[in-house]
């Protein structure tokens, strides 16, 4: 489950969020396949009103690092996060260590900023249906090639203006998301998700889907 895979079911079911990366850079050919996958995503009216901006120069990575630091200040109190004690080996501590490592090393990695033009006749939620599938395709293509990837909140909070200014994003474009990509230190593996029975209903909000799922 750690290497590349052409099995779409294995890819989808093992595409864990990866927050710990090696120092090995992502080569252009591998990154291009992820970007190709992103542009193959469905788009409302096939408008393709998206832009994918690869951030990898030292100057842009420094801006990403600043955005990550600002985001960390916001999410720490929201999630009740703090740096774990060295002797704490609980699952929560392990997850938090990976999160802090990602933020601490934010300026070392290649990342991609995803933007969507804001058509005035459509809500932001509706427009998300055209850009979020592109982001998911990017994530799945990364996993299929053995890469690790992580969607971040760094293009939100105080980091949005930092990235807008550094990239020169026009005002009519929305920053939809930001993905860090690299070669994983850890491994991909089975996702931990709630059962289908907890998420699926049949015909009515309160009607279990037991017949469908059995």
Protein Blocks (a to p, Z undefined) as FASTA:
>chain_A
ZZccfbfklmmmmmccdfbdcfbdcdfklmmmmmmmmmmpccehhlopacddddfbfklm
mmmmmmmmmmmmmmmmmnopacddfklccfklmmmmmmmmmmmmmmmpccddddddddfk
bcfklmmmmmmmmmmmmmmmmmmnopacdddfklgcjllmmmmmmnopafkbccfbdcdd
dddfbdcdddddddfklmpcehiaklccklmmZZ
